[in-house]
Amino acid sequence: MIEVRELTKRYGPKTAVDGLSFTVEPGRVTGFLGANGAGKSTTMRAILGLDRPTSGETLVNGRPYTSIKDPMFEVGALLDAGAVHGGRSAFNHLRCLAVSNGIGGKRVTEVLERVGLAGVARKRVGGFSLGMRQRLGIAAALLGDPGVLMFDEPVNGLDPEGIRWIREFMRALAAEGRTVLVSSHLMSEMALTADHIVIIGRGKLITETSMADLAQRHKRDVLVRTPQVAELKSALAEVGATVSVTEDAALSVTGLEAAKIGELAFARGVVLHEMTPRTASLEEAYMELTEDSVEYRAKEWSAA
Ligand SMILES: Nc1ncnc2c1ncn2[C@@H]1O[C@H](COP(=O)(O)OP(=O)(O)OP(=O)(O)O)[C@@H](O)[C@H]1O
């Protein structure tokens, strides 16, 4: 489990993270979403003890990272896959990391197999594609078999096959009961990967919710088709629903659940041809939620 409590991080006059609190639970993928510069990397660095908070705290399994005795066994992270010594082989790179943490060679072979790099274990990392480097970074994060994993924008720059592999891998790690936090600036990506989502803007929490709830909360209306438009329209108005007639003579109903509309129609002897609850897409929900922080930033830029 990861806990971020009232975290604030300032760099000189710049407030990168502003009183941010959220919890990352085990057994599911939590997406950490925000526009570029929203403060995701800063938060992750704070969780990993790489950045000192200005105020507030971050805890991994109830303790600050810096007080964990053997962090590699508790938390693994992929922050910047490019930061690998290109002259070494994949095996040697992991072997060095393993040895300095008291981990045996057998585990190196295991993690290389798990990420699908066993076949190129003796090849120099310098010749690896970005996707292979990401896998190597993930293998390194897994060396200590940690229960908590964090990935900063892991699919950036990958091809569709690489993206799919990472997505499935994260889901598998969560299914094993691990705590998985993955950052992205793309809702479309998170919609396919995360069960739960933490959205931030300008360093502040915008919302923390499940994907299902997010879609539910941004429910728009129920589209109803009936040959008895006038009758149903007045019946709905009577019970306080808001109704408008669409261009193709369907009814757009808000303020009443589909089931209630169906019951009302039945009670009044109105025939229904279609009833479709319509939700905003997750992308639309995200845009709506982050509108203020994006607007603010646009103003900030134009003023600069
Ligand atoms: N070391 C630093 N010194 C000064 N400002 C910084 C530093 N690190 C981050 N910032 C600023 O803090 C803000 C948050 O940055 P951060 O990298 O955490 O955002 P992010 O959400 O990860 O964005 P991105 O997806 O672009 O990496 C940005 O405005 C950034 O310019």
The ligand as an SDF file (V2000), in Angstrom:
LIG
                    3D

 31 33  0  0  0  0  0  0  0  0999 V2000
   13.7970   19.8730  -10.1090 N   0  0  0  0  0  0  0  0  0  0  0  0
   12.8800   20.7750  -10.4290 C   0  0  0  0  0  0  0  0  0  0  0  0
   13.1290   22.0980  -10.3460 N   0  0  0  0  0  0  0  0  0  0  0  0
   12.1960   23.0180  -10.6620 C   0  0  0  0  0  0  0  0  0  0  0  0
   10.9580   22.7220  -11.0850 N   0  0  0  0  0  0  0  0  0  0  0  0
   10.6320   21.4330  -11.1960 C   0  0  0  0  0  0  0  0  0  0  0  0
   11.5650   20.3750  -10.8750 C   0  0  0  0  0  0  0  0  0  0  0  0
   10.9500   19.1850  -11.0730 N   0  0  0  0  0  0  0  0  0  0  0  0
    9.7010   19.4870  -11.5050 C   0  0  0  0  0  0  0  0  0  0  0  0
    9.5180   20.8110  -11.5730 N   0  0  0  0  0  0  0  0  0  0  0  0
    8.2660   21.4870  -11.9790 C   0  0  0  0  0  0  0  0  0  0  0  0
    7.2150   21.0010  -11.1900 O   0  0  0  0  0  0  0  0  0  0  0  0
    6.0360   20.7940  -11.9780 C   0  0  0  0  0  0  0  0  0  0  0  0
    5.6050   19.3420  -11.8780 C   0  0  0  0  0  0  0  0  0  0  0  0
    6.5260   18.5270  -12.5880 O   0  0  0  0  0  0  0  0  0  0  0  0
    6.4230   16.9470  -12.7110 P   0  0  0  0  0  0  0  0  0  0  0  0
    7.5810   16.4890  -13.5330 O   0  0  0  0  0  0  0  0  0  0  0  0
    6.2330   16.3650  -11.3930 O   0  0  0  0  0  0  0  0  0  0  0  0
    5.0770   16.8110  -13.5340 O   0  0  0  0  0  0  0  0  0  0  0  0
    4.5020   15.5410  -14.2910 P   0  0  0  0  0  0  0  0  0  0  0  0
    3.0600   15.5050  -13.9860 O   0  0  0  0  0  0  0  0  0  0  0  0
    5.3110   14.3520  -14.0140 O   0  0  0  0  0  0  0  0  0  0  0  0
    4.6640   15.9660  -15.7870 O   0  0  0  0  0  0  0  0  0  0  0  0
    5.3520   15.1910  -17.0030 P   0  0  0  0  0  0  0  0  0  0  0  0
    4.3380   14.2230  -17.4670 O   0  0  0  0  0  0  0  0  0  0  0  0
    5.5870   16.3170  -17.9620 O   0  0  0  0  0  0  0  0  0  0  0  0
    6.6190   14.5940  -16.4590 O   0  0  0  0  0  0  0  0  0  0  0  0
    6.3840   21.2340  -13.3670 C   0  0  0  0  0  0  0  0  0  0  0  0
    5.9410   22.5630  -13.5420 O   0  0  0  0  0  0  0  0  0  0  0  0
    7.8800   21.1680  -13.4120 C   0  0  0  0  0  0  0  0  0  0  0  0
    8.4120   22.1110  -14.3140 O   0  0  0  0  0  0  0  0  0  0  0  0
  1  2  1  0
  2  3  1  0
  2  7  2  0
  3  4  2  0
  4  5  1  0
  5  6  2  0
  6  7  1  0
  6 10  1  0
  7  8  1  0
  8  9  2  0
  9 10  1  0
 10 11  1  0
 11 12  1  0
 11 30  1  0
 12 13  1  0
 13 14  1  0
 13 28  1  0
 14 15  1  0
 15 16  1  0
 16 17  2  0
 16 18  1  0
 16 19  1  0
 19 20  1  0
 20 21  2  0
 20 22  1  0
 20 23  1  0
 23 24  1  0
 24 25  2  0
 24 26  1  0
 24 27  1  0
 28 29  1  0
 28 30  1  0
 30 31  1  0
M  END
$$$$
